[in-house]
Amino acid sequence: MRVKNNMKTEFEHNRYRVVCFCDVESRKEFRLATNLWYMSNEEIGEIYRHRWQIEILWKFLKMHLKLDRLITKSVNGVTM
């Protein structure tokens, strides 16, 4: 019996773009693949920086406050 392979091995370049931006403080260059065509490189870089701030906060909560998961999903419960 033969199994059909549905995995694509080639990228469809019209579906994404590569965004380059630099972090001034660490002097590192980042390259991200994104499908956000309507935003500038700077805007995507800013979103990426904010995303990592959220990741760092979540790591702190998990490690120091032993919050492995949220008890509630309501806005009020998460805010508290």
Z-matrix of the N, CA and C atoms (Angstrom, degrees):
N
C 1 1.445
C 2 1.525 1 108.77
N 3 1.284 2 115.99 1 136.68
C 4 1.457 3 121.94 2 -177.00
C 5 1.526 4 109.89 3 -106.17
N 6 1.336 5 116.92 4 132.11
C 7 1.463 6 122.22 5 -179.98
C 8 1.515 7 108.42 6 -101.43
N 9 1.308 8 115.69 7 131.59
C 10 1.458 9 120.35 8 178.82
C 11 1.522 10 109.48 9 -79.74
N 12 1.313 11 117.17 10 132.03
C 13 1.453 12 122.37 11 179.45
C 14 1.526 13 108.84 12 -91.83
N 15 1.332 14 117.28 13 115.18
C 16 1.460 15 122.03 14 -179.07
C 17 1.523 16 112.93 15 -91.99
N 18 1.319 17 117.92 16 -0.88
C 19 1.456 18 120.09 17 -178.71
C 20 1.524 19 110.27 18 -73.95
N 21 1.313 20 115.27 19 138.27
C 22 1.458 21 120.32 20 176.25
C 23 1.517 22 108.47 21 -92.59
N 24 1.309 23 115.92 22 134.33
C 25 1.454 24 119.42 23 179.33
C 26 1.519 25 111.91 24 -103.12
N 27 1.307 26 117.03 25 -8.97
C 28 1.457 27 120.69 26 178.72
C 29 1.513 28 109.40 27 -113.91
N 30 1.328 29 115.87 28 144.42
C 31 1.456 30 121.04 29 179.15
C 32 1.521 31 109.88 30 -84.35
N 33 1.293 32 115.15 31 142.59
C 34 1.457 33 120.45 32 173.59
C 35 1.525 34 107.02 33 -94.45
N 36 1.321 35 117.03 34 98.29
C 37 1.454 36 122.81 35 -172.19
C 38 1.515 37 113.30 36 -64.58
N 39 1.303 38 118.61 37 -18.80
C 40 1.462 39 119.85 38 178.08
C 41 1.522 40 112.13 39 -81.49
N 42 1.325 41 118.19 40 -3.54
C 43 1.457 42 121.34 41 -179.63
C 44 1.522 43 113.14 42 -97.96
N 45 1.309 44 118.42 43 -11.14
C 46 1.458 45 120.52 44 -178.99
C 47 1.520 46 109.46 45 -149.08
N 48 1.323 47 115.12 46 167.50
C 49 1.457 48 121.27 47 172.83
C 50 1.522 49 108.32 48 -137.10
N 51 1.303 50 116.48 49 155.55
C 52 1.460 51 121.76 50 178.36
C 53 1.524 52 107.54 51 -100.48
N 54 1.321 53 115.32 52 126.84
C 55 1.464 54 122.67 53 -178.42
C 56 1.522 55 108.13 54 -109.49
N 57 1.316 56 116.82 55 131.58
C 58 1.465 57 122.03 56 177.20
C 59 1.526 58 109.16 57 -113.60
N 60 1.308 59 116.05 58 135.36
C 61 1.458 60 120.59 59 173.90
C 62 1.522 61 108.87 60 -151.91
N 63 1.314 62 115.79 61 158.45
C 64 1.460 63 121.78 62 -177.76
C 65 1.518 64 110.39 63 -114.44
N 66 1.326 65 115.39 64 142.93
C 67 1.449 66 121.58 65 171.72
C 68 1.520 67 106.44 66 -92.36
N 69 1.319 68 116.78 67 116.41
C 70 1.459 69 121.87 68 -174.68
C 71 1.528 70 111.34 69 -64.76
N 72 1.330 71 116.54 70 -39.87
C 73 1.467 72 120.03 71 -176.71
C 74 1.526 73 112.22 72 -67.39
N 75 1.329 74 117.32 73 -47.14
C 76 1.471 75 119.90 74 -176.51
C 77 1.522 76 112.69 75 -92.37
N 78 1.328 77 116.32 76 -8.37
C 79 1.467 78 122.58 77 -178.66
C 80 1.519 79 112.01 78 57.66
N 81 1.333 80 116.06 79 38.99
C 82 1.460 81 121.60 80 178.59
C 83 1.526 82 109.52 81 -110.09
N 84 1.314 83 114.84 82 145.78
C 85 1.455 84 120.34 83 175.70
C 86 1.521 85 108.69 84 -101.24
N 87 1.319 86 115.92 85 136.91
C 88 1.454 87 122.05 86 179.12
C 89 1.518 88 109.21 87 -118.89
N 90 1.313 89 115.51 88 144.17
C 91 1.460 90 121.79 89 174.15
C 92 1.519 91 107.44 90 -128.12
N 93 1.315 92 115.29 91 125.93
C 94 1.454 93 121.24 92 -178.57
C 95 1.514 94 109.97 93 -124.68
N 96 1.308 95 116.54 94 141.29
C 97 1.457 96 121.53 95 171.29
C 98 1.523 97 107.01 96 -93.22
N 99 1.314 98 117.09 97 130.59
C 100 1.452 99 121.14 98 -176.83
C 101 1.517 100 110.41 99 -143.72
N 102 1.314 101 115.23 100 158.99
C 103 1.459 102 120.16 101 173.32
C 104 1.536 103 110.29 102 -108.68
N 105 1.306 104 117.29 103 13.70
C 106 1.465 105 121.96 104 177.79
C 107 1.524 106 108.96 105 -85.97
N 108 1.299 107 116.54 106 96.25
C 109 1.462 108 121.73 107 -176.67
C 110 1.517 109 112.52 108 -84.55
N 111 1.317 110 118.20 109 -22.43
C 112 1.467 111 121.92 110 -171.14
C 113 1.528 112 112.97 111 -92.66
N 114 1.334 113 118.43 112 0.25
C 115 1.455 114 121.70 113 -178.53
C 116 1.522 115 110.00 114 -110.29
N 117 1.325 116 116.04 115 151.18
C 118 1.463 117 120.85 116 178.24
C 119 1.532 118 110.24 117 -78.58
N 120 1.322 119 115.94 118 165.19
C 121 1.468 120 120.67 119 176.78
C 122 1.521 121 111.07 120 -58.59
N 123 1.334 122 116.92 121 -40.10
C 124 1.460 123 121.19 122 -179.43
C 125 1.527 124 111.25 123 -64.54
N 126 1.329 125 117.08 124 -41.39
C 127 1.471 126 120.35 125 179.46
C 128 1.522 127 110.92 126 -64.87
N 129 1.313 128 117.40 127 -42.33
C 130 1.465 129 120.81 128 178.79
C 131 1.523 130 110.41 129 -66.19
N 132 1.320 131 117.39 130 -38.76
C 133 1.459 132 121.00 131 175.78
C 134 1.519 133 111.96 132 -61.35
N 135 1.325 134 116.31 133 -41.14
C 136 1.470 135 120.86 134 178.62
C 137 1.532 136 111.00 135 -65.72
N 138 1.305 137 117.57 136 -41.90
C 139 1.471 138 121.29 137 177.25
C 140 1.527 139 109.68 138 -61.38
N 141 1.314 140 117.01 139 -42.43
C 142 1.457 141 121.65 140 179.51
C 143 1.523 142 110.82 141 -62.56
N 144 1.323 143 118.07 142 -42.36
C 145 1.472 144 121.20 143 177.83
C 146 1.529 145 111.16 144 -62.92
N 147 1.328 146 116.98 145 -42.26
C 148 1.468 147 120.13 146 178.11
C 149 1.526 148 110.76 147 -64.45
N 150 1.319 149 115.91 148 -39.67
C 151 1.460 150 119.84 149 178.94
C 152 1.522 151 110.07 150 -58.31
N 153 1.329 152 118.11 151 -43.03
C 154 1.457 153 120.50 152 -178.97
C 155 1.519 154 112.00 153 -70.19
N 156 1.303 155 118.65 154 -30.07
C 157 1.463 156 120.23 155 174.31
C 158 1.526 157 110.30 156 -64.00
N 159 1.323 158 116.63 157 -38.44
C 160 1.469 159 121.03 158 176.68
C 161 1.530 160 109.99 159 -65.74
N 162 1.330 161 117.34 160 -42.34
C 163 1.463 162 121.02 161 178.39
C 164 1.527 163 111.32 162 -61.37
N 165 1.323 164 117.31 163 -41.86
C 166 1.468 165 121.57 164 179.47
C 167 1.528 166 110.32 165 -64.69
N 168 1.333 167 116.82 166 -42.60
C 169 1.466 168 120.53 167 177.04
C 170 1.522 169 110.74 168 -61.42
N 171 1.312 170 117.17 169 -45.76
C 172 1.468 171 121.21 170 -179.13
C 173 1.530 172 110.41 171 -61.93
N 174 1.330 173 117.37 172 -40.16
C 175 1.468 174 120.97 173 177.31
C 176 1.523 175 110.50 174 -62.05
N 177 1.339 176 117.56 175 -42.28
C 178 1.457 177 121.63 176 177.74
C 179 1.530 178 110.44 177 -60.85
N 180 1.331 179 116.40 178 -47.04
C 181 1.468 180 120.04 179 -179.29
C 182 1.524 181 111.19 180 -60.64
N 183 1.314 182 117.08 181 -41.84
C 184 1.458 183 120.56 182 -179.50
C 185 1.526 184 111.74 183 -67.80
N 186 1.331 185 117.28 184 -42.79
C 187 1.458 186 120.20 185 -174.61
C 188 1.530 187 112.99 186 -76.78
N 189 1.319 188 116.82 187 -46.49
C 190 1.459 189 120.23 188 -171.53
C 191 1.522 190 114.28 189 -94.56
N 192 1.310 191 116.85 190 -30.49
C 193 1.458 192 119.38 191 -179.52
C 194 1.521 193 112.55 192 -106.38
N 195 1.317 194 116.56 193 2.20
C 196 1.474 195 123.21 194 177.96
C 197 1.532 196 112.08 195 56.20
N 198 1.327 197 115.60 196 39.06
C 199 1.462 198 120.59 197 176.83
C 200 1.526 199 108.38 198 -99.42
N 201 1.314 200 116.51 199 89.60
C 202 1.459 201 120.24 200 -179.65
C 203 1.523 202 112.38 201 -79.86
N 204 1.318 203 116.34 202 -22.69
C 205 1.471 204 119.78 203 177.87
C 206 1.516 205 108.33 204 -154.07
N 207 1.304 206 114.66 205 157.82
C 208 1.459 207 119.44 206 179.11
C 209 1.517 208 109.78 207 -80.32
N 210 1.316 209 116.18 208 140.68
C 211 1.461 210 120.87 209 -179.89
C 212 1.522 211 109.94 210 -79.15
N 213 1.304 212 116.87 211 -30.42
C 214 1.460 213 121.30 212 -176.97
C 215 1.518 214 109.83 213 -130.60
N 216 1.317 215 115.77 214 159.40
C 217 1.461 216 120.59 215 177.09
C 218 1.524 217 111.36 216 -115.70
N 219 1.326 218 117.13 217 1.69
C 220 1.465 219 119.41 218 179.29
C 221 1.530 220 109.22 219 -75.77
N 222 1.310 221 117.20 220 152.81
C 223 1.461 222 122.26 221 -179.58
C 224 1.516 223 110.04 222 -59.96
N 225 1.324 224 117.64 223 -43.72
C 226 1.465 225 121.80 224 -178.91
C 227 1.530 226 110.40 225 -63.26
N 228 1.321 227 117.86 226 -43.59
C 229 1.451 228 121.09 227 -178.88
C 230 1.518 229 112.64 228 -66.68
N 231 1.319 230 116.91 229 -39.46
C 232 1.461 231 120.24 230 179.62
C 233 1.525 232 109.58 231 -69.52
N 234 1.333 233 117.99 232 -38.72
C 235 1.466 234 121.83 233 179.41
C 236 1.517 235 111.02 234 -62.85
N 237 1.323 236 117.02 235 -40.00
C 238 1.465 237 120.82 236 179.99
C 239 1.509 238 109.71 237 -67.37
